[in-house]
Amino acid sequence: MKHSFFFIVIILFIVILIALVLRLSKQIDFLQRGGYLKDAKIQLDFANKLLSKGLKEQAAEALEEYINSTPLSLQEEAKLLYKLGGIYMELYKYDKALKNFYKAEMLEPKAEFILQMNQSIIEALESLGLTTQARYELEERTSLSKEVQTKSNIIARIGKREITDAEIDQAINIMPEWMKKDLQDAQKRREFIRDYVAREVLYTKAKRLGLDNKEYVRLALEQFKKQLLIEQFLAKHIQEGLDKVSQEDVKLYYEAHKDDYLEPSQIKLNFLSFTEEFRKEDMTERLKNQQEKFQETWVRETDSSIAGIGEAEDVIKTLFLKEKGEITEPIRIKDKFYIFFIQDKKQKRQKEFSEVSQQVEYEYKMKKQQEIIQGLLNKALEEQEVEIFDVSRKDDTARK
């Protein structure tokens, strides 16, 4: 009896243990399938959110964490690694960009973005000063890309050189966003292709003449490269600075510069012109009774000319002393007489922020941009311990 009791207890214990294991396995399965995937999606959305706000460094960290912690297919991981590499390119972290590009290439050698990634790899190597490696990679990747390029439609041929849709897409991809959108129109894309092919023909002719080996061409290219890099460097820091501008900053700028957003006093004029002075009374009556076809225009207090007359700064000052409804005596301007009727008059008015918010924001950002550039220039000179010599004194001494 005693043995039977213990046997029953053991059986019950085993049944409870099995039930607990089954329940635990369901919870684990839920976490893996549902809860975990939900957290992973949040992490990816978070990375994209940071990227959309211009927080590229933080976005790269979030995206890298997502890639390292989420089960992905080879294609998905390769695509995300390519995206991550692109972010590091924009951050000028070329070594990290290369690491992600090479891994993406290893996972998906025939990815749809392989042509664009090849170009980015060459650019990253060049930026790191690895010119020889970049040249080697260029030759190797050009031959590897031929198979991919042949799958694209050939849209033009210059001798034996074939131009494909993929090449045109590459040329468009490096353009500003507004230009890319413009070229989505079929007609404009055709015009771009025609111009692109024409430039390629001219480029081939120039190389055939050996112009690319000319010293002044090499110097010009070097200067262009410097200028392009400087512009990219400045653009990055300017954008970072402008991204921090808030609506409150814009309002504070408006409050500090209210005088710049005044609507000046205005008068609406009707006027007649004539050349013989003896007609002044007749013309005055005609203007009063609107018997003659007169000219009509608005003039601001800050204007120096009147539409239909020309330069008349002193006359404008006189007209603003008149009241609405008054008619002036004949006023001589150059070789004609003019009689003015003050049809309407508006006093100076302070424009509300809501009326000029876009203008204020633009002007504030332009000012901010200049401050950022000047700050970067000053910081660069200080960091490098730059010393600029006064050569003007030497030149003055030489002249004496």
C-alpha positions in Angstrom: 0.0 0.0 0.0 2.8 2.3 1.0 4.7 1.5 -2.3 1.5 2.2 -4.3 1.2 5.6 -2.7 4.8 6.6 -3.6 4.3 5.3 -7.1 1.2 7.5 -7.6 3.0 10.5 -6.2 5.9 10.0 -8.7 3.5 9.6 -11.6 1.8 12.9 -10.7 5.1 14.7 -10.4 6.2 13.5 -13.8 2.8 14.6 -15.4 3.2 18.1 -13.7 6.8 18.4 -15.0 5.8 17.4 -18.5 3.0 20.1 -18.5 5.4 22.7 -17.2 7.9 21.8 -20.0 5.2 22.0 -22.7 4.0 25.4 -21.4 7.5 26.7 -21.2 8.2 25.6 -24.7 5.1 27.4 -26.0 6.3 30.6 -24.3 9.7 30.3 -25.8 8.2 29.6 -29.2 6.0 32.7 -28.7 9.0 34.9 -27.8 11.0 33.6 -30.8 8.2 34.0 -33.3 6.2 36.9 -32.0 7.8 38.8 -29.1 11.3 38.7 -30.4 10.4 39.6 -33.9 8.3 42.5 -32.6 11.3 43.8 -30.7 13.5 43.4 -33.7 11.0 45.4 -35.9 11.0 48.2 -33.3 14.8 48.3 -33.4 14.8 48.5 -37.2 12.1 51.2 -37.2 14.2 53.1 -34.6 17.2 53.0 -36.8 15.2 54.3 -39.8 13.7 57.0 -37.6 17.2 58.2 -36.5 18.3 58.2 -40.1 15.3 60.3 -41.2 16.2 62.8 -38.6 19.8 63.2 -39.8 21.2 61.3 -36.8 23.4 59.2 -39.0 25.9 58.0 -36.4 23.2 56.9 -34.0 21.3 55.3 -36.9 24.4 53.3 -37.9 24.8 52.0 -34.3 21.1 51.0 -34.1 21.1 49.3 -37.5 24.3 47.4 -36.7 22.7 46.2 -33.4 19.7 45.1 -35.4 21.8 43.1 -37.9 23.9 41.4 -35.2 20.9 40.4 -33.0 18.3 39.4 -35.6 18.1 36.1 -37.6 18.1 37.3 -41.3 18.3 35.6 -44.7 21.6 36.1 -46.6 19.8 38.5 -49.0 18.3 40.6 -46.2 21.5 40.8 -44.3 23.5 41.8 -47.5 21.0 44.5 -48.3 21.2 45.9 -44.8 25.0 45.8 -44.7 25.0 47.7 -48.0 22.7 50.3 -46.4 24.9 50.5 -43.3 28.0 50.9 -45.5 26.3 53.8 -47.3 25.6 55.5 -43.9 29.3 55.2 -42.9 30.3 56.7 -46.3 28.2 59.7 -45.5 29.9 59.9 -42.1 33.3 59.7 -43.8 34.1 56.5 -41.9 35.5 54.7 -45.0 37.1 51.8 -43.1 33.8 50.8 -41.5 32.0 51.3 -44.8 34.4 48.9 -46.6 34.0 46.3 -43.8 30.2 46.3 -44.4 30.5 46.4 -48.2 32.9 43.4 -48.4 30.7 41.4 -46.0 27.6 42.2 -48.1 29.5 41.2 -51.3 30.5 37.9 -49.6 26.9 37.1 -48.6 25.3 38.1 -51.9 27.8 38.3 -54.8 25.1 39.0 -57.4 23.0 41.4 -55.5 20.9 44.0 -57.5 23.0 46.8 -55.9 26.4 45.3 -56.8 27.2 48.0 -59.4 26.5 50.9 -57.0 28.4 49.1 -54.2 31.4 48.6 -56.5 31.5 52.3 -57.1 31.3 53.0 -53.4 34.2 50.6 -52.6 36.4 52.3 -55.1 35.5 55.7 -53.7 36.2 54.5 -50.1 39.6 53.2 -51.1 40.5 56.4 -52.9 39.3 58.4 -49.8 41.6 56.3 -47.6 44.5 57.1 -49.8 44.8 53.5 -51.1 45.1 54.5 -54.7 46.9 51.4 -55.9 44.4 49.1 -54.3 41.6 51.3 -55.7 43.0 50.9 -59.2 43.3 47.1 -58.8 39.8 46.9 -57.4 38.5 49.0 -60.3 40.0 46.7 -62.9 38.8 43.6 -61.1 35.3 44.9 -60.5 34.9 46.2 -64.0 35.4 42.7 -65.4 33.1 41.2 -62.7 30.4 43.7 -63.5 30.3 42.9 -67.2 28.1 39.9 -66.5 25.6 42.1 -64.5 25.8 44.9 -67.0 24.9 42.7 -70.0 21.6 41.9 -68.3 20.8 45.6 -68.6 19.4 47.1 -71.8 22.0 48.5 -74.1 20.7 52.0 -75.0 23.7 53.4 -76.9 27.0 52.3 -78.5 30.1 54.5 -79.1 32.3 52.3 -81.4 32.8 49.2 -79.3 31.8 50.9 -76.1 28.3 50.0 -74.9 26.2 52.3 -72.6 23.5 50.5 -70.6 20.6 51.5 -68.5 22.6 50.6 -65.4 25.3 53.1 -66.3 22.7 55.8 -66.8 21.2 54.9 -63.4 24.6 55.2 -61.8 25.1 58.7 -63.3 21.7 59.8 -62.1 22.2 58.3 -58.6 25.0 60.7 -57.7 22.8 63.8 -58.6 20.9 65.9 -56.0 17.5 64.6 -55.1 15.6 67.3 -56.9 17.4 66.5 -60.2 16.7 62.7 -59.7 13.0 63.5 -59.3 13.1 65.6 -62.4 14.6 62.8 -64.5 11.8 60.4 -63.6 9.9 62.0 -66.5 10.5 59.8 -69.6 11.2 62.8 -72.0 13.7 64.4 -69.6 15.4 61.0 -69.1 15.8 60.7 -72.9 17.3 64.2 -73.1 19.7 63.3 -70.3 20.8 60.1 -72.1 21.4 62.1 -75.3 23.5 64.6 -73.5 25.3 61.9 -71.5 26.2 60.1 -74.7 27.4 63.3 -76.4 29.6 64.1 -73.4 31.1 60.6 -73.5 31.9 61.1 -77.2 33.6 64.4 -76.4 35.5 62.8 -73.5 36.8 60.0 -75.7 38.0 62.5 -78.3 39.8 64.6 -75.6 41.5 61.5 -74.3 42.5 60.5 -77.8 44.2 63.9 -78.1 46.1 63.3 -74.9 44.5 66.3 -73.1 44.1 64.3 -69.9 47.9 64.2 -69.7 48.3 67.9 -69.9 49.8 69.5 -66.8 47.1 72.2 -66.5 44.4 69.6 -66.8 45.8 67.5 -64.0 46.2 70.7 -61.9 42.6 71.7 -62.6 41.3 68.2 -61.8 43.2 68.3 -58.5 41.7 71.7 -57.7 38.3 70.4 -58.6 38.7 67.4 -56.4 39.8 69.6 -53.5 36.8 71.9 -54.0 34.4 69.0 -54.2 35.8 67.5 -51.0 35.6 70.8 -49.2 32.0 71.3 -50.3 31.1 67.8 -49.1 32.8 68.5 -45.8 31.1 71.8 -45.3 27.7 70.4 -46.5 27.9 67.7 -43.8 28.6 70.1 -41.0 26.1 72.7 -42.3 23.4 70.2 -42.5 24.1 69.0 -39.0 23.9 72.5 -37.7 20.7 73.4 -39.7 19.0 70.2 -38.5 19.2 71.5 -34.9 17.3 74.7 -35.9 14.0 74.8 -34.1 10.8 76.8 -34.7 11.6 78.6 -31.5 15.0 79.7 -32.9 13.3 81.2 -35.9 10.7 83.0 -33.8 13.5 84.5 -31.6 15.3 85.7 -34.7 12.1 87.3 -35.9 11.6 89.1 -32.6 15.2 90.4 -32.7 14.9 91.6 -36.3 11.3 92.9 -36.4 12.3 96.0 -38.3 13.3 93.9 -41.2 9.8 92.6 -41.5 7.9 95.9 -41.7 5.5 96.6 -44.5 6.3 100.2 -45.6 3.7 102.9 -46.1 2.1 102.7 -49.5 0.0 105.0 -51.7 -2.1 104.2 -54.7 -1.7 106.8 -57.4 -3.8 107.7 -60.5 -1.9 110.1 -62.7 -2.0 111.9 -66.1 0.9 113.3 -68.1 1.1 116.2 -70.6 3.8 118.3 -72.2 2.1 121.8 -72.5 1.9 123.7 -69.2 -1.2 125.7 -70.2 -3.2 122.4 -70.2 -2.7 122.0 -66.4 -6.2 123.1 -65.4 -7.9 121.1 -68.1 -6.0 118.0 -67.2 -6.7 118.5 -63.5 -10.4 118.5 -64.2 -10.2 115.5 -66.4 -8.4 113.6 -63.7 -11.0 114.6 -61.1 -13.9 113.6 -63.3 -12.0 110.6 -64.7 -12.7 111.8 -68.2 -9.2 110.8 -69.4 -7.6 107.4 -69.4 -5.1 107.6 -66.5 -2.3 105.4 -65.3 -2.6 103.6 -61.9 0.1 102.2 -59.6 1.1 101.5 -56.0 4.2 103.2 -54.7 6.0 102.3 -51.4 7.7 104.9 -49.2 11.0 103.2 -49.7 10.8 103.3 -53.6 12.9 105.6 -55.6 10.9 105.3 -58.9 7.3 105.2 -60.1 6.2 102.6 -62.6 5.5 104.3 -66.0 7.6 107.4 -65.0 11.0 106.2 -63.8 13.3 107.8 -61.3 11.4 110.2 -59.0 12.7 109.9 -55.4 12.0 113.6 -54.4 8.5 113.4 -56.0 7.6 110.3 -54.0 8.6 112.1 -50.7 6.2 114.9 -51.7 3.4 112.6 -52.6 3.5 110.8 -49.2 2.9 114.2 -47.5 -0.5 114.3 -49.2 -3.7 112.8 -47.8 -6.0 110.3 -49.4 -8.3 112.0 -52.0 -6.0 114.9 -52.7 -4.9 116.0 -56.2 -1.5 117.6 -56.6 -0.4 120.6 -58.6 1.3 119.8 -61.9 4.8 118.4 -61.1 7.5 118.5 -63.8 9.6 115.3 -64.2 12.1 115.6 -67.0 10.3 116.9 -70.1 6.7 116.2 -68.9 4.2 117.5 -66.4 2.3 115.0 -64.1 -0.8 115.4 -62.0 -1.3 112.8 -59.3 -4.5 111.8 -57.5 -3.9 110.0 -54.1 -6.6 107.2 -54.5 -5.6 105.2 -51.4 -3.0 105.3 -48.6 -1.8 102.6 -46.3 0.3 103.2 -43.2 3.4 101.3 -42.2 2.5 97.9 -40.7 4.4 95.3 -38.7 4.1 91.9 -40.5 3.0 89.1 -38.2 5.3 86.1 -37.8 2.7 83.8 -39.5 2.9 86.0 -42.6 6.7 85.8 -43.0 7.6 82.6 -41.2 9.1 81.0 -44.3 11.1 84.1 -45.2 12.4 84.4 -41.7 13.4 80.7 -41.5 15.2 81.0 -44.8 17.1 84.2 -43.8 17.9 82.7 -40.3 19.3 79.5 -41.9 21.4 81.5 -44.4 22.9 83.5 -41.5 23.4 80.3 -39.5 25.1 78.7 -42.5 27.6 81.6 -42.7 28.3 81.3 -39.0 29.0 77.5 -39.3 31.3 78.0 -42.3 33.2 80.8 -40.5 33.4 78.7 -37.4 34.9 75.8 -39.3 37.4 78.0 -41.0 38.6 79.6 -37.7 38.7 76.2 -36.0 40.7 74.7 -38.9 43.3 77.5 -38.7 43.6 77.2 -34.9 44.0 73.4 -34.9 46.7 73.3 -37.5 48.7 76.1 -36.0 48.6 78.0 -39.4 50.9 80.9 -39.8 50.3 83.3 -42.7 53.1 85.6 -43.6 52.6 89.3 -44.6 54.2 89.3 -48.1 52.8 92.8 -48.9 55.6 94.4 -46.8 58.2 92.5 -48.7 56.7 93.7 -52.0 56.6 97.3 -50.8 60.3 97.1 -49.8 61.2 95.6 -53.2 59.4 98.5 -54.9 61.4 101.1 -52.9 
